[in-house]
Amino acid sequence: MRRTTKSPVVRRLAAAAVALSSCLALAGPAGSAGAAAADPVPTVFFGDSYTANFGIAPFNQDGKRDFCFQAKETYPTVATRRLADKGITLDVQSDVSCGGALVEHFWQEQELLLPGMTVPPQQDALKQDTQLAVGSMGGNTLGFNRILKQCSDELRGHPLLPGEPVDGDEPASKCGEFFESGDGKRWLDGRFEQVGGDLEELLDRIGYFAPDAKRVLVGYPRLVPEDTTKCLTAAPGQTELPFADISKDALPVLDQIQKRLNDVMKKAAADAEGGADFVDLYAHTGGNTACDGADRGIGGLLEDSQIDLGAKVPWYAHPNEKGRDIQAEQVADTVEQILNR
């Protein structure tokens, strides 16, 4: 599998931008750093459906980004309010998060559900004066929908969830074995390599287009609990199991895959030239998984979300309002720490 790494051109430009930014900061008037902390912080939010908070209604509809399914109350919106309550004002220049976004859509146009409907590269929202860039990406590049379909006959036949199983000839009941050896393992290893390289590129590009920006990569909340027996019971008021027909034996494999994604994202942030921060949601949401009943922060795969397009659209394992508020709390706490350094 090809590894996509940060290009030498972007790497050199990013390094030059960081150096220039440092020189300008040193040349600034005495006391300017303290004054800046109290000023509104120009901020851009980016990301995929976990930043857009797919499944929470109402969602933004302006004719151009309808099928991004970006909620009006995303975790960026809630986190911005939490910070304002603490006297920290974010000047949100843009929130360009969009459902279905791959990491490459940070620098490439993204096609939406309808032919001819596209949104610009997310990096276009960055400005020279952007001081904070925050968002979640990586799950779609990994192909998590394809992984879920590999493990579920019900999802393989579901028309609204995009993507095909990794190998439709392999039975869903054998997905645990499939991803732990042979072609399935090789496919998974290649996808993780792609995610790591693409995230390096994303963070480099933020450094180039917004050289003064603090970069914050936000991980994904935990989906599967350590005790998978909890997944054998539907949540209160629900009839569908949290993970539909995915076998109990496959659930630990899904959790291992998500943990590995979390580690790849954390490493990308740690290795970023000039430094980037990581919000480890996986580590803070073990009691709010899709299988935690009334405490769940994740809507079950086929549990009805709040979006109604003539029929209710399933959550497909995205954060519900409780989960969104946990995302917002963790992001706000991290941003506060960064701005108070």
Disulfide bonds with the S-S distance in Angstrom:
Cys68-Cys98 1.97
Cys151-Cys175 2.19
Cys231-Cys291 2.04
